[in-house]
Amino acid sequence: MGTDGDFRTGRHVVFAMHAHLVFVTKYRHPVFTDTHLRRMHEVMRQVCEDFETELEEFNGEANHVHLLVNFPPKVAVSKLVNSLKGVSSRMLRKEFEDLRFAYWKGVRLWSGSYFAGSVGGAPISVVRQYIEQQARPVV
């Protein structure tokens, strides 16, 4: 897929589709540190690459994360979200013992729900600035 400014192209499509995603920890517990968020950024960027999407912005706080994703029309947002949450939960709980035992039985990192908003009404720069200004925990 190519890019032409704000537009991406596929074989038979030109598109500019962005979604603002927010994932919240289970019970909204504040479990993330800067180290967790750095690793989560890497994991989520890789998942996005596997889906042929672009993770344009990522940031978070102790109990939630924000993502700005540029995705092609062939990708269902619900499937992307399922993979982002599932893979990040599995990888982070495997790599960080403190996250494994943050919850009783340690089987789930994320709440079952999420926010997904199409970004079109607000300029992308405003959404990007909002995500950049999240109060990342400092260790």
ChimeraX attribute file (.defattr): number of C-alpha atoms within 10 A of each C-alpha:
attribute: neighborCount
match mode: 1-to-1
recipient: residues
	/A:1	11
	/A:2	10
	/A:3	12
	/A:4	10
	/A:5	7
	/A:6	9
	/A:7	12
	/A:8	17
	/A:9	14
	/A:10	12
	/A:11	7
	/A:12	5
	/A:13	10
	/A:14	16
	/A:15	16
	/A:16	17
	/A:17	17
	/A:18	20
	/A:19	18
	/A:20	20
	/A:21	18
	/A:22	18
	/A:23	22
	/A:24	23
	/A:25	21
	/A:26	18
	/A:27	11
	/A:28	14
	/A:29	16
	/A:30	15
	/A:31	17
	/A:32	21
	/A:33	16
	/A:34	16
	/A:35	13
	/A:36	16
	/A:37	21
	/A:38	14
	/A:39	15
	/A:40	23
	/A:41	20
	/A:42	13
	/A:43	17
	/A:44	19
	/A:45	20
	/A:46	17
	/A:47	21
	/A:48	21
	/A:49	11
	/A:50	12
	/A:51	17
	/A:52	15
	/A:53	20
	/A:54	18
	/A:55	20
	/A:56	13
	/A:57	18
	/A:58	23
	/A:59	23
	/A:60	26
	/A:61	19
	/A:62	20
	/A:63	18
	/A:64	21
	/A:65	21
	/A:66	22
	/A:67	22
	/A:68	24
	/A:69	23
	/A:70	23
	/A:71	22
	/A:72	22
	/A:73	13
	/A:74	8
	/A:75	12
	/A:76	11
	/A:77	16
	/A:78	11
	/A:79	10
	/A:80	18
	/A:81	19
	/A:82	13
	/A:83	17
	/A:84	19
	/A:85	20
	/A:86	14
	/A:87	17
	/A:88	21
	/A:89	20
	/A:90	14
	/A:91	13
	/A:92	19
	/A:93	19
	/A:94	12
	/A:95	12
	/A:96	12
	/A:97	11
	/A:98	14
	/A:99	19
	/A:100	19
	/A:101	13
	/A:102	17
	/A:103	15
	/A:104	8
	/A:105	8
	/A:106	13
	/A:107	14
	/A:108	19
	/A:109	25
	/A:110	20
	/A:111	15
	/A:112	12
	/A:113	11
	/A:114	15
	/A:115	12
	/A:116	17
	/A:117	11
	/A:118	13
	/A:119	17
	/A:120	12
	/A:121	6
	/A:122	9
	/A:123	9
	/A:124	14
	/A:125	9
	/A:126	10
	/A:127	17
	/A:128	18
	/A:129	11
	/A:130	12
	/A:131	19
	/A:132	15
	/A:133	11
	/A:134	15
	/A:135	11
	/A:136	16
	/A:137	16
	/A:138	9
	/A:139	6
